[in-house]
Structure formats: structure tokens, C-alpha cells
Amino acid sequence: MNDLDPTEDDLIRLLVDSWAALRAGTLAEDQQALLDRERPQWQCEAANLIAEGLLAYVTVEMVEPDLAYDREVDPHNTPTPQDYAARLGAHMMDFVDYRGDLVKTRRLGTH
């Protein structure tokens, strides 16, 4: 591999940035056409990367602190896998529910 070959990180950045630009209405038509032709599933790939990142973020930044607080309140409270799943699902549904609010910003449309 030479210095000009893209790395996996470069590809991830391209996919995610392109996905965001598409939703913001700023992705150049020629760039979208190139992605559509060369990597037909690029939007699904980007959405999966973003979803996996959100899952990790929510788990680390929201679920773990929630459960840590619960343990502070009741030191005998040991979270079960079902507790994790319930908290994670609740936070994820909060994100899903925000989809309707996106239109209110008028900066990004829904795609």
C-alpha cells in the first residue's frame, strides 16, 4: 500500500461525511453519483457505522452512568443484562423519537 491508498479510517470518514452531507443537501451530485456507482450500499454502510457508534456512545455515556447512579443509591443493586437492555432501549427510543423534531430545524431535511 502506498501513501496515496485510502485507509479504512479514510473510507469511514468519506462514508459518514457523505451521508451527513446528503442529508444536509450539500453532497455534490457528482460525488453522490460516484459513490452510488462504485459502492452501491454506501448509505447503508454509513448508517450502520453511525448506528454502531451511537450504540457505543449511549452505552458508555448514558447507560453506564445511569446504572452507576442506581448502584450509589442502592449498593446492593446489581444490574442484570435485562437492566442494560432496558436502559439502552429506552435511550435509543429517545433518539428515534427525535426524528420528527429534525424538520423543525429546517437546516436538515429527512431522507
C-alpha positions as CSV (number, residue, x, y, z in Angstrom):
1,M,0.0,0.0,0.0
2,N,1.4,3.4,-0.9
3,D,0.8,6.7,0.9
4,L,-2.0,7.6,-1.6
5,D,-4.1,4.5,-1.0
6,P,-7.0,5.2,1.3
7,T,-7.1,3.6,4.7
8,E,-10.1,2.1,6.4
9,D,-10.4,5.3,8.5
10,D,-10.4,7.4,5.3
11,L,-13.2,5.3,3.9
12,I,-15.2,5.5,7.1
13,R,-14.8,9.3,7.1
14,L,-15.8,9.5,3.5
15,L,-18.9,7.4,4.0
16,V,-20.0,9.2,7.2
17,D,-19.3,12.7,5.8
18,S,-21.1,11.9,2.6
19,W,-24.1,10.5,4.4
20,A,-24.3,13.7,6.5
21,A,-23.8,15.9,3.5
22,L,-26.6,14.1,1.7
23,R,-29.0,14.8,4.5
24,A,-27.9,18.4,4.7
25,G,-28.4,18.8,1.0
26,T,-24.8,19.7,0.4
27,L,-23.5,16.5,-1.2
28,A,-22.3,17.3,-4.8
29,E,-24.3,15.3,-7.4
30,D,-21.1,14.0,-9.0
31,Q,-19.8,12.8,-5.6
32,Q,-23.1,11.0,-4.9
33,A,-23.1,9.5,-8.4
34,L,-19.6,8.2,-7.9
35,L,-20.5,6.7,-4.6
36,D,-23.7,5.2,-5.9
37,R,-21.8,3.6,-8.8
38,E,-18.6,2.5,-7.0
39,R,-20.2,1.5,-3.7
40,P,-23.9,1.0,-4.2
41,Q,-24.5,0.2,-0.5
42,W,-22.6,3.2,0.8
43,Q,-25.6,4.8,2.5
44,C,-26.4,1.5,4.4
45,E,-22.7,1.2,5.4
46,A,-22.7,4.7,6.7
47,A,-25.9,4.3,8.6
48,N,-24.6,1.1,10.2
49,L,-21.4,2.8,11.2
50,I,-23.3,5.7,12.7
51,A,-25.7,3.4,14.5
52,E,-22.9,1.3,15.9
53,G,-21.2,4.5,17.1
54,L,-24.4,5.8,18.7
55,L,-24.9,2.4,20.4
56,A,-21.4,2.6,21.9
57,Y,-21.8,6.3,22.9
58,V,-25.1,5.8,24.5
59,T,-23.8,2.7,26.4
60,V,-20.7,4.4,27.7
61,E,-22.0,7.9,28.3
62,M,-25.6,7.3,29.3
63,V,-26.4,3.7,30.3
64,E,-23.3,3.1,32.4
65,P,-23.8,6.4,34.4
66,D,-27.5,5.6,34.9
67,L,-26.6,2.2,36.4
68,A,-23.7,3.6,38.4
69,Y,-26.1,6.2,39.9
70,D,-28.5,3.3,40.7
71,R,-25.7,1.5,42.5
72,E,-24.9,4.6,44.5
73,V,-28.5,4.9,45.6
74,D,-28.6,1.1,46.4
75,P,-25.2,-0.5,46.7
76,H,-26.9,-3.9,46.7
77,N,-28.4,-3.2,43.3
78,T,-26.5,-5.3,40.7
79,P,-27.7,-4.6,37.2
80,T,-28.8,-7.5,35.1
81,P,-28.3,-7.9,31.4
82,Q,-32.1,-7.1,31.1
83,D,-31.4,-3.8,33.0
84,Y,-28.8,-2.8,30.5
85,A,-31.0,-3.8,27.6
86,A,-34.0,-1.8,29.0
87,R,-31.9,1.3,29.6
88,L,-30.3,1.1,26.2
89,G,-33.6,0.5,24.5
90,A,-35.1,3.5,26.3
91,H,-32.3,5.8,25.3
92,M,-32.4,4.5,21.7
93,M,-36.1,5.2,21.5
94,D,-35.5,8.7,22.7
95,F,-33.2,9.2,19.6
96,V,-35.8,7.6,17.3
97,D,-38.5,9.9,18.7
98,Y,-36.3,13.0,17.9
99,R,-36.6,12.2,14.1
100,G,-39.8,14.3,14.0
101,D,-38.1,17.2,15.5
102,L,-35.4,17.3,12.8
103,V,-37.8,19.0,10.4
104,K,-38.3,21.8,12.9
105,T,-34.7,22.9,12.5
106,R,-35.2,23.4,8.7
107,R,-31.4,23.0,8.4
108,L,-31.6,19.3,7.6
109,G,-34.4,17.6,5.8
110,T,-35.3,14.0,6.2
111,H,-34.2,11.5,3.6
